């Protein structure tokens, strides 16, 4: 039975029918049917995604306006739906822009900007509006107010056929905020992802310590105060980097530029390209477009007569004296030009330059004009003499380059075959591109292996290539103009290759705003009650022409749960990544680090470590490589993974030092506890046997343990706080003595009265084996309470009752 497909062509007009059924669709209509691509694949996740998009917009808006973010998030039950309300104190949005920002997908100000930002595509918040209208049938309600103007209220939806906003209501309204934006959405959702929702809000507070967040959900509410008044550094837009453009992008830039020359194009359109770098790129392009000219060994002194004869034959009717002088200038040099016989190698371009210099000198000296035809004839004659015996020249080169003692016959055969390729080339000037030279070497090596049974492997060929390429010189031909490069795709591809192979400084990093290690630590301290914190911010690196910075932080111990795996916080451009943890490159890096080296439990030596730890990773970039449009996970980019690992290890080294120290102090405390138990009994027995006063146990304990001893001595109303340092290092302490009586002015200390108590603060630095004391007078019935900081409690003994 024939298939349906085989009969398609038999039906008259079938192509017209198929054509009539085809139509274009808008981006809004596409995402209407593919909302899972944007993170709206379930009611639970949709609510988290909508909150995320609204909060991200609020943070971007406030920061760009230089305003410390104050963001209000509320989720309400609304019958069969949930109502989401997000307010911010940003600059507000103008009346004309509100419909497009919230009702048109792919509308925004950051897509073409090469600088760090939370959002770029202009999809996020309008996608939330789209999901809201699809599931509840209700419009988005937006209130926005700019400084000094009346608030504007809109109700709108996205017209999916045209990807344009459809406004139901637009009126002025009253709003107590001086400026800001409020969005209200009703959508089909559920609270099954309550944990992820709370995590997103908490993680946002961690990574944005300058923001104040207020979060309300059914049955609960929480406030996250800001830890700093320092806004993120202001970023600057940068131009693209030559190492980060693709061929299609380059063609588009070539078409749009006002520059005529490639050098001007490079300097005007790209970052980090000055005059010198542009010249290097254009030279590399010449190498690919025209090839380099290989230099050969010039004639030797004993061959001078043959070269002179060749020059005289090429230069006719110029007079014997002028011709002889011309030949001498070429062979011996003129002015700053090194003569032909004094050069180690000479290219065709070198020879042209030398002949031009000699001709100009003769015209001045003998009033004889050596025109273009004469010069060309002279160059051809001399070049014929230079290129007479390429085989011998190549033999010496191949023999020297291949230091593994190749058979002499094989070296001779290799040289002969290469000389044949140069001699048979269409260009008599010994011009050759890299690719062509590599092809010639491969061909010559294969023939030599077949006939001489001698192998010139990859390493040998590379050495010969390097030796020949080092002899080659970039040609002086004018590079093609911009319009010529644009009109020929192959030429443009060679230009792109030249850009990529040229060493160019990494892009500037003022387009990025890292959190900084201090604020990473502050964010962790604000939301996690731990006993130890560490943070690291790496220097900027580049991937695909886009700069990026990786930061890492660790919180350890304290109230962090000791059971189960460590908590991993992932961020990109200050945005928490809540979903797709298993698909994220940052988690892959965490798993491959041996955390046992940093004193964390890791069963099997791989995977996420166990224990009371929080591991934080933040990647800031002008173009974060996400795995999908929902922006939940980072792609596996080796350059970024390497920096993530280095940042984590840098913070983990601090953790290792801390945990090692804590273990040492714990052992010391255990030893001290044993001695403290035994020592009083020993002191009592010694006093009994010797019939002397009992020993000062605290003083003895401090000496035995090499501790810092802080003791109080009282005599005739005078009180002395004495610090004896039995440790082998200096001790810088902060001692606060709290008294129930006024000590008056105390020399060497500050005194503050508060609620009927006097705080005497003293900050001595006591050297090893030394003592220091603070003295003051108070009534005998004065009560004391001392607090000592600056020395670990395991290294401190206090006898200050």
C-alpha positions in Angstrom: 0.0 0.0 0.0 1.6 3.3 -1.0 2.3 5.8 1.8 0.6 9.1 2.2 3.9 10.9 1.7 4.4 9.1 -1.7 1.0 10.4 -2.9 1.4 14.0 -1.8 2.7 15.2 -5.1 -0.2 13.5 -7.0 -2.9 15.7 -5.6 -3.3 18.9 -7.6 -2.7 22.0 -5.6 -1.4 20.2 -2.4 1.6 22.7 -2.2 -0.8 25.6 -2.3 -2.8 24.0 0.5 0.3 23.4 2.6 1.4 27.0 2.0 -1.9 28.3 3.0 -1.7 26.5 6.4 1.6 28.1 7.3 1.8 31.4 9.3 4.2 33.2 11.5 3.7 33.4 15.3 4.7 36.1 17.8 7.2 35.4 20.6 4.3 35.8 23.1 2.3 33.1 21.3 5.3 30.8 21.3 5.9 31.2 25.1 2.1 30.8 25.6 2.5 27.2 24.5 6.0 26.7 25.9 5.7 28.5 29.3 7.8 25.7 30.9 10.9 27.1 29.1 10.6 30.2 31.3 10.1 28.3 34.6 6.3 28.3 34.7 6.0 24.5 34.3 3.9 23.9 37.5 1.8 25.9 39.9 4.4 25.5 42.7 7.3 26.6 40.6 5.3 29.3 38.7 4.8 31.2 42.0 8.5 31.1 42.8 9.4 32.3 39.3 6.9 35.1 39.4 8.3 36.4 42.7 11.8 36.0 41.4 11.2 38.1 38.2 9.4 40.8 40.1 12.0 41.1 42.9 14.9 41.0 40.4 13.3 43.9 38.5 12.8 45.8 41.7 16.5 45.4 42.7 17.7 46.4 39.3 15.5 49.5 39.2 16.5 50.8 42.7 20.2 50.1 42.2 20.3 51.9 38.8 18.7 54.9 40.5 21.2 54.9 43.4 18.4 54.0 45.9 18.9 51.5 48.7 16.3 48.8 47.9 13.2 48.5 50.1 11.1 45.7 48.7 7.7 44.4 49.9 6.5 40.9 48.8 3.2 39.5 49.7 1.3 36.3 48.7 -2.4 36.1 49.5 -5.0 33.4 49.0 -7.6 34.6 46.5 -10.3 32.0 46.2 -9.0 29.4 43.7 -6.0 31.5 42.9 -3.0 33.2 44.7 -2.4 36.9 44.5 1.2 38.1 44.3 2.0 41.7 45.3 5.5 43.2 44.9 6.3 46.8 45.7 9.6 48.7 45.5 10.9 52.2 46.3 12.6 52.5 42.9 12.4 55.6 40.6 9.1 54.4 39.1 8.3 53.9 35.4 7.0 56.6 33.1 3.4 56.3 31.9 4.4 55.6 28.3 6.8 52.8 29.3 4.6 50.9 31.8 2.5 48.9 29.2 5.6 47.9 27.2 7.7 46.8 30.2 4.9 44.6 31.6 2.9 43.7 28.5 5.5 43.0 25.8 8.0 40.2 25.7 11.5 40.9 24.6 11.2 44.5 25.6 14.0 46.0 27.7 17.0 48.2 28.0 19.7 45.7 28.8 19.8 43.2 26.0 22.5 45.1 23.9 24.3 46.4 27.0 27.6 44.6 27.8 27.5 45.1 31.6 26.4 43.0 34.5 22.6 43.0 35.2 20.1 40.6 36.6 17.9 40.5 33.5 18.7 41.1 29.9 16.2 39.6 27.5 13.1 41.6 28.7 11.1 38.4 29.1 10.8 37.8 32.9 8.1 40.1 34.3 6.1 40.1 31.1 6.2 36.3 31.1 4.8 36.4 34.6 2.0 38.7 33.4 1.3 36.2 30.5 1.2 33.2 32.9 -1.2 35.1 35.2 -3.7 35.9 32.4 -3.5 32.4 31.0 -4.3 30.7 34.3 -6.7 33.2 36.0 -8.0 35.2 33.1 -7.3 38.4 35.0 -5.2 41.3 34.0 -2.0 42.5 35.8 -2.6 45.5 38.1 0.3 47.9 38.0 0.9 51.1 40.0 3.9 53.3 39.2 4.9 56.7 40.5 7.9 58.8 39.5 9.3 61.6 41.7 7.0 64.7 41.9 4.2 63.2 39.6 0.8 61.6 40.2 0.8 57.8 40.4 -0.5 55.9 37.4 -2.6 52.8 37.6 -2.9 50.2 34.8 -4.7 47.0 34.2 -3.3 45.2 31.2 -2.7 41.8 29.5 -0.4 40.6 26.7 -2.0 40.2 23.3 -0.3 36.9 22.3 -1.2 37.4 18.6 0.8 40.6 18.3 3.0 40.6 21.4 1.7 44.0 22.3 0.1 45.2 25.6 -3.7 45.4 25.7 -4.7 48.1 28.3 -8.0 47.6 30.1 -7.7 50.5 32.6 -5.4 53.5 32.7 -6.0 56.2 35.3 -4.3 58.4 37.9 -4.5 57.2 41.5 -3.3 58.0 45.0 -0.3 56.2 46.4 1.5 57.0 49.6 5.0 56.2 48.3 7.0 59.2 46.9 8.1 57.0 44.0 8.2 53.3 43.2 6.4 50.5 41.4 3.8 48.0 42.5 2.6 44.9 40.6 -0.3 42.7 41.5 -0.9 39.3 39.7 -3.5 36.6 40.3 -2.5 33.2 39.1 -3.2 29.5 39.4 -0.6 28.3 41.8 0.1 26.4 45.1 2.4 26.6 48.1 4.0 23.2 47.6 7.3 25.1 46.9 7.0 27.1 50.1 10.6 26.0 51.0 12.0 27.1 47.7 10.1 30.4 47.9 11.5 31.1 51.4 14.9 30.1 50.2 14.8 32.5 47.3 13.9 35.4 49.6 16.5 34.4 52.2 19.2 33.9 49.5 18.4 37.2 47.9 19.0 38.8 51.3 22.3 37.1 51.6 23.6 38.1 48.2 22.1 41.6 48.4 23.2 42.7 51.9 22.3 46.3 50.9 18.6 45.5 50.4 15.8 45.4 52.9 13.1 42.7 52.2 9.7 42.2 53.8 8.0 38.9 53.0 4.5 37.9 53.8 2.8 34.6 53.0 -0.3 32.9 54.4 0.3 32.3 58.1 3.8 33.8 58.2 5.9 36.8 57.6 9.6 37.7 57.9 11.8 40.8 57.6 15.3 40.8 56.3 17.1 44.0 57.3 20.0 45.4 55.3 23.5 44.7 56.6 25.2 47.7 54.7 24.3 51.0 53.2 26.8 50.4 50.5 25.2 50.0 47.1 26.9 47.8 44.5 29.5 49.5 42.4 28.1 51.3 39.4 28.9 49.4 36.2 29.9 50.8 32.8 28.9 49.4 29.5 31.8 48.1 27.4 32.3 47.4 23.7 32.6 43.8 22.5 36.0 42.1 22.9 37.7 40.7 19.7 38.0 37.3 21.2 34.3 37.0 21.9 32.6 37.7 18.5 31.3 35.2 16.0 31.5 35.4 12.2 27.9 36.5 11.8 28.3 39.2 14.4 31.5 40.4 12.8 29.8 40.7 9.4 27.0 42.7 10.9 29.5 45.1 12.6 31.5 45.5 9.4 28.4 46.4 7.6 27.3 49.0 10.2 30.7 50.7 10.9 31.7 54.1 9.6 35.4 53.1 9.4 37.0 52.5 6.1 40.2 50.7 7.3 40.4 47.6 9.4 42.7 49.3 11.8 40.1 52.1 12.4 37.3 49.5 12.6 39.1 47.6 15.3 39.9 50.6 17.4 36.4 52.1 17.1 34.2 49.0 17.6 36.1 46.9 20.1 37.4 47.2 23.6 41.1 46.9 24.5 42.2 47.6 21.0 44.6 50.5 20.5 46.8 51.4 17.6 49.5 48.8 18.4 47.0 46.0 18.9 45.1 46.9 15.8 48.4 46.7 13.8 49.1 43.3 15.2 45.7 42.0 14.2 46.0 43.4 10.7 49.5 41.9 10.4 48.1 38.5 11.4 45.3 39.0 8.9 47.8 39.7 6.2 49.6 36.5 7.0 46.3 34.6 6.5 45.1 36.6 3.5 48.4 36.9 1.6 50.7 34.4 3.3 54.1 35.3 4.6 57.2 35.5 2.5 59.8 33.0 3.6 63.4 34.2 3.8 66.3 32.4 2.2 70.1 32.5 2.7 71.5 35.3 0.5 74.5 34.8 -1.8 77.8 34.6 0.0 80.8 37.0 -0.5 82.5 34.6 -2.9 79.4 34.7 -5.1 79.5 38.5 -5.3 80.6 38.6 -8.9 77.7 36.4 -10.1 75.2 38.7 -8.4 76.8 41.9 -9.8 76.7 40.4 -13.3 73.0 39.6 -12.8 72.3 43.1 -11.7 74.3 44.6 -14.6 72.3 42.4 -17.1 69.0 43.6 -15.6 70.0 47.3 -15.5 70.8 48.6 -19.0 71.7 52.0 -20.4 72.4 53.6 -17.0 76.1 54.0 -17.3 78.8 51.7 -15.9 79.6 53.9 -12.9 76.0 54.3 -11.8 75.2 50.6 -12.4 78.3 49.5 -10.4 77.4 51.9 -7.5 73.8 50.6 -7.6 75.1 47.0 -7.3 77.4 48.0 -4.4 74.5 49.6 -2.5 72.4 46.5 -2.9 75.1 44.1 -1.8 76.8 46.3 0.9 73.9 48.5 2.1 73.1 52.1 1.9 72.2 54.5 4.7 70.5 52.4 7.5 69.8 49.5 5.1 71.8 46.4 5.8 73.3 45.1 2.6 72.2 41.8 0.9 75.5 40.0 1.7 75.3 40.9 5.4 71.9 39.4 6.1 71.3 36.0 7.5 68.1 35.6 5.4 66.3 37.8 2.9 62.7 37.7 1.8 61.3 39.0 -1.5 59.9 42.0 0.4 63.2 42.7 2.0 64.9 42.7 -1.4 62.3 45.1 -2.9 62.9 47.5 0.0 66.7 47.3 -0.4 66.5 47.8 -4.2 64.3 50.9 -3.7 66.7 52.4 -1.2 69.7 51.7 -3.5 67.8 53.2 -6.5 66.9 56.4 -4.6 70.5 56.8 -3.4 71.9 56.5 -7.0 69.5 59.1 -8.3 70.8 61.6 -5.7 74.5 60.7 -6.3 74.7 60.2 -10.1 71.6 62.0 -11.3 70.4 58.8 -13.0 66.8 57.6 -12.6 66.3 54.0 -11.8 62.6 53.7 -12.5 60.0 51.1 -11.7 60.8 48.8 -14.6 64.5 48.9 -13.8 63.8 48.2 -10.1 61.5 45.3 -11.0 64.1 43.8 -13.3 66.8 44.1 -10.6 64.6 42.5 -8.0 63.8 39.6 -10.3 67.5 39.1 -11.2 68.7 39.2 -7.6 65.8 37.0 -6.3 66.7 34.4 -9.0 70.2 34.3 -7.5 68.8 34.1 -3.9 66.4 31.3 -4.8 68.9 29.3 -6.9 69.6 26.6 -4.3 66.6 26.3 -2.0 67.3 22.6 -1.5 70.6 23.2 0.2 69.1 26.0 2.4 66.2 23.7 3.4 68.6 20.8 4.1 70.4 22.9 6.7 67.1 24.0 8.2 65.6 20.6 8.4 68.8 19.0 9.7 69.0 21.6 12.5 65.3 21.5 13.4 65.1 17.8 13.7 67.6 17.1 16.5 66.7 13.4 16.8 69.4 12.5 14.3 67.4 11.7 11.2 69.1 9.7 8.5 71.0 12.0 6.1 69.3 10.7 3.1 65.9 11.2 4.7 66.7 14.8 5.6 67.9 15.4 2.0 64.7 13.9 0.6 62.5 16.0 2.9 64.4 19.2 1.9 64.2 18.3 -1.8 60.4 17.8 -1.7 59.9 21.0 0.2 62.1 22.9 -2.3 60.0 21.4 -5.1 56.8 22.8 -3.5 58.3 26.3 -3.2 59.7 26.2 -6.7 56.4 24.9 -8.2 54.3 27.5 -6.3 52.2 29.9 -8.4 53.8 32.8 -6.4 57.5 33.0 -7.2 58.0 35.3 -4.1 58.0 32.2 -1.7 54.7 33.4 -0.2 52.9 30.7 1.7 50.1 30.6 4.3 50.2 28.6 7.5 47.7 26.1 6.2 49.5 25.6 2.9 52.9 25.2 4.6 51.5 22.6 7.0 50.0 20.8 3.9 53.4 20.8 2.2 55.2 19.5 5.3 52.6 16.7 5.7 52.9 15.7 2.0 56.7 15.7 2.1 56.8 13.7 5.3 54.4 11.1 3.9 56.4 10.7 0.7 59.7 10.4 2.7 58.2 7.7 4.9 57.0 5.8 1.8 60.2 5.9 -0.1 63.0 6.4 2.4 61.3 4.5 5.3 62.1 7.4 7.6 59.3 9.0 9.7 59.0 12.7 10.3 56.3 12.6 12.9 54.1 15.4 14.2 56.8 16.8 16.6 59.4 16.9 13.8 57.0 18.6 11.4 56.2 21.2 14.1 59.8 22.0 14.6 60.4 22.4 10.9 57.3 24.5 10.5 58.4 26.8 13.4 61.8 27.2 11.9 60.4 28.1 8.5 57.7 30.3 9.9 60.3 32.2 12.0 62.1 33.0 8.7 58.9 34.3 7.1 57.9 37.9 7.2 54.6 39.6 7.1 54.1 41.2 3.6 53.8 44.9 3.1 50.7 44.7 0.8 47.9 46.9 1.9 45.2 45.1 3.9 41.7 44.9 2.3 39.3 47.7 3.2 36.3 47.1 5.5 33.9 46.9 2.5 36.0 44.3 0.8 36.2 42.1 4.0 32.4 42.4 4.5 31.7 41.5 0.9 33.7 38.2 1.0 32.8 35.7 3.8 36.0 33.8 3.4 38.1 36.9 3.8 36.0 37.9 6.9 36.6 34.4 8.4 40.3 34.9 8.0 40.0 38.3 9.6 38.1 36.8 12.5 40.8 34.1 12.9 43.5 36.8 13.0 41.5 38.6 15.8 41.3 35.5 17.8 44.9 34.5 17.5 46.3 37.9 18.5 47.1 38.5 22.2 44.8 41.2 23.4 44.3 42.4 27.0 41.3 41.0 28.8 38.2 43.2 28.8 37.9 45.9 31.5 36.1 44.8 34.6 34.3 48.1 35.4 31.3 46.5 33.6 31.0 44.1 36.6 29.9 44.7 40.2 31.0 41.9 42.4 29.7 41.7 45.9 33.2 41.8 47.4 34.5 39.4 50.0 33.6 41.7 52.9 30.0 41.9 51.9 29.8 38.2 51.1 30.8 37.6 54.7 28.4 40.2 55.9 25.5 38.6 54.0 26.3 35.2 55.4 26.6 36.6 58.9 23.3 38.4 58.6 21.3 35.3 57.7 23.3 32.4 59.3 24.2 32.2 63.0 27.5 30.4 62.5 30.8 30.3 64.4 33.1 30.9 61.4 32.8 32.8 58.1 35.2 33.0 55.1 34.9 34.6 51.7 36.9 35.0 48.6 36.6 37.2 45.5 38.7 36.1 42.5 40.3 38.5 40.0 38.4 38.9 36.7 38.8 36.3 34.0 37.4 36.0 30.4 35.2 33.5 28.6 34.2 34.0 25.0 35.2 37.7 25.2 32.9 38.3 28.3 34.6 39.1 31.6 33.4 37.3 34.7 34.3 37.3 38.4 33.7 34.4 40.8 33.1 34.8 44.5 32.7 32.1 47.2 31.8 32.1 50.8 31.6 29.6 53.6 29.7 29.7 56.9 30.5 26.9 59.4 29.2 25.6 62.8 27.0 27.5 65.2 23.3 26.9 64.5 23.8 25.4 61.1 22.5 21.8 61.2 25.3 19.3 61.7 23.3 16.4 60.1 23.0 15.9 56.4 24.7 17.6 53.4 26.1 21.1 53.4 23.8 23.7 52.1 24.8 25.1 48.7 23.8 28.6 47.7 24.2 29.4 43.9 24.0 32.9 42.5 24.4 34.5 39.1 24.6 38.3 38.9 23.2 38.5 42.5 20.2 36.4 41.6 19.6 33.1 43.6 19.4 29.9 41.5 16.8 27.8 43.2 16.0 25.0 40.8 18.0 22.5 38.7 20.8 22.2 41.2 21.8 18.8 39.8 22.3 20.4 36.3 24.5 23.3 37.5 28.2 23.5 36.9 28.8 25.1 40.3 27.5 21.9 42.0 29.6 19.7 39.8 32.7 21.7 41.0 31.6 21.3 44.7 31.3 17.5 44.2 34.7 17.1 42.7 36.6 18.9 45.4 38.1 16.6 48.1 36.5 18.3 51.2 38.3 15.9 53.5 41.4 18.0 52.9 39.5 20.9 54.5 38.2 18.9 57.5 34.7 18.4 56.2 33.1 14.9 56.2 32.7 13.6 52.6 31.7 9.9 52.4 33.6 8.2 49.6 35.8 11.2 49.0 33.5 12.8 46.4 30.1 14.5 46.3 28.6 17.2 48.4 30.2 17.2 51.9 28.3 16.6 55.1 28.3 18.8 58.2 27.3 22.2 59.6 28.4 24.2 56.5 27.0 26.6 54.0 28.8 26.9 50.7 28.1 29.9 48.6 29.1 30.6 44.9 28.4 33.8 43.0 29.3 34.3 39.3 29.1 37.9 38.0 29.4 38.3 34.2 28.2 40.4 31.3 26.8 37.2 29.8 26.1 34.4 32.2 26.0 31.0 30.4 22.8 29.5 31.6 21.7 26.1 30.5 18.1 27.2 29.6 15.9 30.3 29.2 14.6 29.8 32.8 18.1 30.7 34.1 18.2 28.1 36.8 21.7 26.5 36.3 25.1 27.5 34.9 26.5 25.6 31.9 29.7 23.6 32.2 32.2 26.2 30.9 35.8 25.0 31.9 37.1 28.6 32.5 34.2 29.4 34.9 34.4 26.0 36.6 38.2 26.5 37.2 37.5 29.9 38.8 34.7 28.4 41.0 37.0 25.7 42.2 39.8 28.2 43.0 37.4 30.5 44.9 36.0 27.7 46.9 39.4 26.4 47.8 40.6 29.8 48.8 37.7 30.1 51.3 38.1 26.5 52.4 41.8 27.0 53.3 40.6 29.6 55.9 38.1 27.0 57.2 40.8 24.4 57.4 43.0 26.7 59.5 40.1 27.5 61.8 39.0 23.9 62.3 42.6 22.8 62.9 43.0 25.5 65.5 39.7 24.5 67.2 40.9 20.9 67.4 44.2 22.0 68.9 42.4 24.2 71.4 40.0 21.4 72.3 42.9 19.1 73.1 44.5 21.8 75.1 41.3 22.4 77.1 41.0 18.7 77.7 44.5 18.6 79.1 43.9 21.8 81.2 40.7 20.3 82.6 42.6 17.2 83.8 45.3 19.3 85.4 42.8 21.6 87.0 41.2 18.5 88.6 44.4 17.1 90.0 46.3 20.3 90.9 44.1 21.4 93.8 44.5 18.0 95.5 48.3 18.1 94.9 48.5 21.7 96.3 46.5 20.7 99.4 48.8 17.7 100.1 51.9 19.8 99.6 50.7 22.5 101.9 49.9 19.8 104.5 53.3 18.1 104.3 55.3 21.4 104.2 53.0 23.2 106.7 52.9 26.2 104.4 50.2 28.3 103.0 48.3 26.6 100.1 49.7 27.3 96.6 47.9 29.7 94.2 46.4 27.0 92.0 45.3 29.4 89.3 48.8 30.9 89.0 50.4 27.4 88.9 47.9 26.3 86.3 48.7 29.3 84.1 52.4 28.5 84.3 52.0 24.8 83.6 49.7 25.5 80.6 51.7 28.6 79.4 48.5 30.6 79.7 47.8 34.3 80.0 46.9 34.9 83.6 44.6 37.7 84.6 44.3 38.1 88.3 42.9 40.7 90.7 44.9 41.8 93.7 43.3 43.9 96.5 45.1 45.7 99.3 44.0 48.6 101.5 41.3 49.7 99.1 43.7 49.6 96.1 42.7 47.1 93.3 45.2 45.9 90.8 44.4 43.9 87.6 47.6 42.1 86.8 48.3 40.3 83.5 51.1 37.8 83.4 51.9 36.4 80.0 53.3 32.8 80.3 52.7 32.2 76.6 55.6 32.3 74.0 54.0 35.1 72.0 52.7 38.6 72.7 49.1 39.0 74.0 46.9 41.9 73.0 43.9 42.0 75.3 40.8 44.0 75.9 39.9 43.8 79.6 36.6 45.3 80.9 36.2 45.4 84.7 32.6 46.1 85.7 32.3 47.8 89.1 29.5 48.8 91.5 31.5 51.9 92.7 33.0 54.9 90.9 36.8 54.3 90.5 37.4 57.9 89.4 39.9 58.6 86.7 42.0 55.5 86.0 45.4 56.1 84.4 45.8 53.9 81.2 42.1 53.1 80.9 38.7 54.6 80.0 35.8 54.7 82.5 32.2 54.9 81.4 29.2 54.9 83.8 26.0 53.2 82.8 22.9 52.4 84.9 24.8 52.6 88.2 27.8 50.5 87.0 31.2 51.7 86.0 33.0 50.0 83.1 36.8 50.3 83.2 38.2 49.3 79.8 41.9 48.6 79.4 43.7 47.4 76.3 47.2 46.2 77.3 49.7 44.4 75.0 51.9 42.2 77.1 55.0 40.6 75.8 56.0 36.9 76.3 57.2 36.4 79.9 56.2 40.0 80.9 53.6 41.5 83.2 51.3 44.5 83.1 49.0 46.0 85.7 46.2 48.5 86.1 45.6 50.1 89.5 42.6 52.0 90.9 41.0 52.6 94.3 37.4 51.7 95.3 35.6 50.9 98.6 36.1 47.4 100.1 32.5 46.4 99.5 32.7 47.0 95.8 31.6 44.1 93.6 33.5 43.2 90.4 32.9 41.3 87.2 35.7 41.1 84.6 35.4 40.3 80.9 38.6 39.4 78.9 38.8 39.4 75.0 41.7 39.0 72.6 42.9 35.5 73.8 41.2 32.2 73.3 39.6 31.0 76.4 41.7 27.8 76.2 44.8 29.9 76.6 43.4 32.1 79.3 43.3 31.7 83.1 41.3 34.2 85.1 41.6 34.7 88.9 39.7 37.9 89.4 37.0 37.3 92.0 
